[in-house]
Amino acid sequence: MRPTNGLPSSPVVCITGASAGVGRATALALAAYRQASIGLIARSSDALEEVKAEVERLGGRALVLPLDVADPEALEGAADRVEDAFGPIDLWINAAMVTVFGPAHAVTPDELKRVTEVTYLGSAYGIQTALRRMRLRDGGTILQVGSALAYRSIPLQSAYCAAKHAITGFIDSLHSELIHENSRIRLTTVHLPAVNTPQFNWARSHMPRRARPMGTIFQPEDIARAILHAAENPRREYWLGGSAMEAILGTFLAPGFADRYLANTAVDGQMTEEREIPGRPDNLYHPVDGLHRIRGRFGLPHNSLRLKAPGGAARGIAMAAGLILAGGLGFAMSRMAHR
């Protein structure tokens, strides 16, 4: 029986990207706080075995499902295995991603394709896999781990930003479809700020210096607790942290100013003083052994995390910005027609 908070007491969950970072932290939070039965999806079977042991130590159950989310048939098979082992899937979480750091002209066509296949299509395939099961019983929750970069792109991450924009567009369409069907399936996106994950150790890079998160940096464990809250209280979307809120609202209000501000701050702001190591292993096509953990290399003080479902003042600002822009566009078009 599903309580009003959106999840049963011991939910059946699938998590993509479960071997490290936010996905791994979320699996452990679900095990510790909800004794969840979890299908752990990522490419590294060794890393997933480690997560499975941690989940079981915390009171949950786990099934190791090594696969590439760019393979929709593999996702279908994994979902079948989870339901055979634990029962119907209550919660599907998409956290898998890859990225390439560097200017747009330096990203190769194959790299652009791969980021798109994993970060966008892998998420879309995951949602479709969950929908095929949840629609049969008209219930369940799908949670997409998004990013402030889904609204505000930054330099040196064009492929990743584009993929995050794309999955937001896919989900926006799905919201309307579920409303049209009077569906009881819940769909929520949690847009993240900068997070200290291993991606800055293993992502492919065309930059001269090593990558770092930009802006206020949060730890994956704090993000995982916020994701658990969002899964229990699903709304259309959540924005995590003041920096994410500022980036999203700033794009609504003054996109040109944001372009210039990021041009001046976000190139050096995404690089440390350490030189990049040419030819080092990266995880674009294959896992990197030995780097699967929750946190990255940035030893940071605790930052307070705000979980905000856009509404009230934030929604009002965004709507006002839209009305101002629409009014300005309408005025310009009328002037052109008059001429």
Protein Blocks (a to p, Z undefined) as FASTA:
>chain_A
ZZfkopafbdcdddehklgcjllmmmmmmmmmnopacddddfblklmmmmmmmmmmnopa
cddddddfklmklmmmmmmmmmmmnopcfbdcdfbdcddeddfklpcfklmmmmmmmmmm
mmmmmmmmmmmmmmmnopadddddddfklmmccehilmmmmmmmmmmmmmmmmmmmmmmn
opabdcddddddddddfklmmgccfbfbdcddehjdddfklmmmmmmmmmmmccfbdceh
jklmmmmmmmmmmmmlmmmmmmmmmmmmmpcfbdcdehiacfklbccehiacfbdcbdcd
dddddddddehjlmmmmmmmmmmmmmmmmmmmmmmmmZZ
